[in-house]
Amino acid sequence: NYFIKLIKWQGKKLLAFKITGPSRISFLQQIFPDARFVYLKRKPVPIISSFYKVKFWETRGKNKLHWLGAYTDGEISEIENVKKNSIYMTTIQIKKLIDMHQYEVGNCKPNIIEVSYEDFVKNPEKSIHTILDFANLKKDSELCFKYLNTLKIYNCNKKDEEYFTEQ
């Protein structure tokens, strides 16, 4: 009901939103059986670095589990032993997000397309065309590409070794 009201209020026909964190494919498919998922895939080390730098992660995940429910008892006991290593804590959580996403894709068989971050930054227009085609949306949307042209898109990735010290 909330999403129906939101779509009507916005004068839209379709609902789109971004999720950072657990993909929740199983849950979303139950609500939206016709859902199409776009997975923007990025290499793990830049994701870990990105989480590690954002302010909210300081209190939410650097030294404790931010997302609960997906860990085995063995993983939780291992995590208890390394809570003081914030990079390791972040890494464990990002790995779990990726593993759970892969599990849900394999188990739920969603209508999904994977777009790599690296491909997107190399050719954003081509990636947007691919996504629009997959979603059965108009590829001639002037507003979409006009907005895209106002953005400065660049590859934030570095070599993995440049993100953290060797230690």
C-alpha positions as CSV (number, residue, x, y, z in Angstrom):
1,N,0.0,0.0,0.0
2,Y,2.8,2.4,0.9
3,F,4.5,1.9,-2.5
4,I,1.2,2.2,-4.4
5,K,0.5,5.5,-2.6
6,L,4.1,6.7,-3.3
7,I,3.9,5.9,-7.0
8,K,0.5,7.7,-7.3
9,W,1.8,10.7,-5.3
10,Q,4.8,11.0,-7.7
11,G,2.7,10.6,-10.8
12,K,4.7,7.5,-11.8
13,K,3.8,4.2,-13.3
14,L,6.7,2.2,-12.1
15,L,8.7,2.0,-8.8
16,A,12.4,2.0,-8.7
17,F,14.7,2.3,-5.7
18,K,18.3,1.7,-4.6
19,I,19.3,-0.7,-1.8
20,T,22.7,-0.6,-0.2
21,G,23.3,-3.6,2.0
22,P,21.5,-6.9,1.9
23,S,19.8,-7.3,-1.5
24,R,16.5,-8.7,0.0
25,I,15.7,-10.4,-3.3
26,S,13.5,-13.1,-1.8
27,F,11.5,-10.5,0.2
28,L,11.1,-8.1,-2.7
29,Q,10.0,-10.9,-5.1
30,Q,7.2,-11.8,-2.8
31,I,5.9,-8.3,-2.9
32,F,6.7,-7.6,-6.5
33,P,6.6,-10.8,-8.5
34,D,7.4,-9.0,-11.7
35,A,10.4,-7.2,-10.2
36,R,13.5,-6.6,-12.3
37,F,16.7,-6.3,-10.4
38,V,19.8,-4.3,-11.5
39,Y,22.9,-5.4,-9.6
40,L,25.8,-2.9,-9.8
41,K,28.8,-5.1,-9.1
42,R,32.0,-3.6,-7.8
43,K,35.2,-5.2,-6.8
44,P,35.2,-6.0,-3.0
45,V,38.3,-4.0,-1.9
46,P,37.0,-0.6,-3.1
47,I,33.7,-1.4,-1.4
48,I,35.4,-2.2,1.9
49,S,37.4,1.0,1.6
50,S,34.3,3.0,0.8
51,F,32.4,1.7,3.8
52,Y,35.4,2.2,6.0
53,K,35.6,5.9,5.1
54,V,31.9,6.9,5.5
55,K,30.9,8.6,8.8
56,F,27.9,6.3,9.5
57,W,30.0,3.2,9.4
58,E,32.1,4.5,12.4
59,T,29.2,3.7,14.8
60,R,27.3,1.1,12.8
61,G,29.7,-1.5,11.5
62,K,33.4,-0.9,12.2
63,N,33.4,-2.8,15.5
64,K,30.1,-4.6,15.5
65,L,27.8,-6.4,13.1
66,H,25.5,-3.9,11.3
67,W,23.3,-6.5,9.6
68,L,22.2,-9.4,11.7
69,G,20.5,-12.7,10.9
70,A,22.7,-14.2,8.2
71,Y,25.6,-15.4,10.3
72,T,26.2,-18.9,11.5
73,D,27.1,-19.5,15.2
74,G,30.7,-20.2,14.1
75,E,30.9,-17.0,12.2
76,I,29.6,-15.0,15.1
77,S,32.1,-16.6,17.5
78,E,34.9,-15.8,15.0
79,I,33.7,-12.2,14.7
80,E,33.7,-11.8,18.5
81,N,37.4,-12.5,18.4
82,V,38.2,-9.8,15.9
83,K,35.9,-6.9,16.8
84,K,38.8,-4.6,17.5
85,N,40.1,-5.0,13.9
86,S,37.7,-2.6,12.1
87,I,39.0,-3.4,8.6
88,Y,38.4,-7.1,9.2
89,M,35.0,-6.4,10.6
90,T,34.1,-4.4,7.6
91,T,35.5,-7.1,5.3
92,I,33.5,-9.9,6.9
93,Q,30.3,-7.9,6.5
94,I,30.9,-7.0,2.9
95,K,31.8,-10.6,2.1
96,K,28.5,-11.8,3.8
97,L,26.5,-9.2,1.7
98,I,28.1,-10.6,-1.5
99,D,27.6,-14.2,-0.4
100,M,24.0,-13.7,0.5
101,H,23.3,-11.9,-2.8
102,Q,24.8,-14.8,-4.7
103,Y,22.8,-17.2,-2.6
104,E,19.5,-15.3,-3.3
105,V,20.2,-15.1,-7.0
106,G,20.8,-18.8,-7.2
107,N,17.9,-19.7,-5.0
108,C,15.3,-17.2,-6.2
109,K,16.2,-17.0,-9.9
110,P,15.2,-13.4,-10.1
111,N,14.9,-11.4,-13.3
112,I,18.3,-9.7,-12.8
113,I,21.0,-8.0,-14.8
114,E,24.5,-7.5,-13.5
115,V,26.3,-4.3,-14.5
116,S,29.9,-3.9,-13.5
117,Y,31.0,-0.6,-11.9
118,E,34.1,-0.6,-14.1
119,D,32.0,-1.0,-17.3
120,F,29.7,1.8,-16.1
121,V,32.4,4.3,-15.5
122,K,34.1,3.4,-18.9
123,N,30.9,3.9,-20.8
124,P,28.0,5.2,-18.7
125,E,25.7,5.8,-21.7
126,K,26.0,2.2,-22.9
127,S,25.4,0.8,-19.4
128,I,22.3,3.0,-19.0
129,H,21.0,1.8,-22.4
130,T,21.6,-1.8,-21.3
131,I,19.7,-1.2,-18.1
132,L,16.8,0.6,-19.8
133,D,16.5,-2.2,-22.4
134,F,16.5,-4.8,-19.6
135,A,13.8,-2.9,-17.7
136,N,11.7,-2.3,-20.9
137,L,12.0,1.4,-20.5
138,K,12.2,4.0,-23.2
139,K,15.8,4.5,-24.4
140,D,15.1,7.9,-25.9
141,S,14.4,9.6,-22.6
142,E,16.0,13.0,-23.1
143,L,15.8,13.8,-19.4
144,C,17.8,10.7,-18.4
145,F,20.7,11.3,-20.7
146,K,20.6,15.1,-20.2
147,Y,21.0,14.4,-16.5
148,L,23.7,11.8,-17.2
149,N,25.6,14.5,-19.2
150,T,25.6,16.8,-16.2
151,L,27.5,14.3,-14.1
152,K,31.2,13.9,-13.8
153,I,31.7,10.1,-13.8
154,Y,35.1,8.7,-13.1
155,N,36.6,5.5,-11.9
156,C,37.3,5.8,-8.2
157,N,39.0,2.4,-8.1
158,K,42.7,2.1,-7.5
159,K,45.0,-0.9,-7.3
160,D,44.0,-3.1,-4.4
161,E,47.3,-2.6,-2.8
162,E,46.8,1.2,-2.7
163,Y,43.7,1.1,-0.4
164,F,45.3,-0.1,2.8
165,T,48.7,-0.5,4.3
166,E,50.3,-3.9,4.0
167,Q,49.7,-4.4,7.7
